[in-house]
Structure formats: structure tokens, C-alpha cells
Amino acid sequence: MKGLIFCEFLEMVEEKFGYETVDEIIEKSNLPSKGIYTSVGTYSHEEMFSLVGQLSVNLKVPVSKLFYTYGVYVFGVFGKAYKDLIIEHSDAFQFLSRVEDTIHVQVLKLYPEAELPTIEIKSQGPHKLELIYTSQRKMADFAEGLIQGCLNYFNEDASINKVGLTEDQTQVLFTIQKNV
């Protein structure tokens, strides 16, 4: 997992809960990296699970909710930093339906070794989008947050339904329904 994801996570934690919380979760997580990340470095996704797990213990908030919250947050950050990749899309559905063939292509140009999830469009209409998220990292809650962040970015009101297609949650169906 790219260090940029770790850096932004720690930035969010500091912004919302203070530097002391960042320091404490790093210290208690017993990380191989010691919590020292560079945006271009690559780190085990297990470190992210350790950090989020420790934050969950500290705040008494479920891990799933923290991953979701981080997904919403990081889409906002990326929306500002990579605006050129987003503004060419007219709405959230168009953007989400093009993640695999535009955004992921660009990410792989920058980071050829990146291990990205796959996003397959199952069906698409003007008010409903179904996509299948597949990842060995099992970060569907983070993906759901990214979807919500995308909806927020485009100022769209929609509901998101998440259904596991595999028992281990490596494959999840998201149904996004615009509230019209």
C-alpha cells in the first residue's frame, strides 16, 4: 500500500483527534515501519489495519466506521490534489464508472508496483449504479467511504448499499441509488 495513504490517514487523525492520538496509535501498533512513512514508499496494508485497530480501541469506534470515515476524508483530499482527473466527469456515476480505466491507469503510471482493487461495473442507469469491488485487502468499508466522498464532491444525494459476494469480503457489490 502506498505511503501516501498512510500519510493522509495520520493527517486526518491529527486533524480530528490531535497529535497525541497519532503518536499513541503509532506507539501501540508495533509497526515494522515505526510509523515513518513517505508518500512514495510502499508498506504492508497490515500496518493500516494495525493503526485503524488501535484508533478504534482508543476512540471506542468500530473499525468499519473509521475506515469509512477515512475513505470520505481522503476522497476530499484527492479531489483537491487531483482535480484535473475528476473535473472532466459530469457526475459521480460517470466518475465511478471510469475509475478502472482512467484513475487506476494513471495511478499505475505513477506507481507501477501498486496493488489496486478492481472495480467492475455490473449495471448502470441514470439513477442506479452497481459495481463490484474486488480486493484481497478486504477494505470495502474504505471503498464505501470513497464512494460517499465522491458523491459529496459532486454534491449528489444517493444511498449506498453494500453486500458481500464472498464470505471473506474480498468481493463486494455496491449499489448506489440516487435519491430523486
Disulfide bonds with the S-S distance in Angstrom:
none
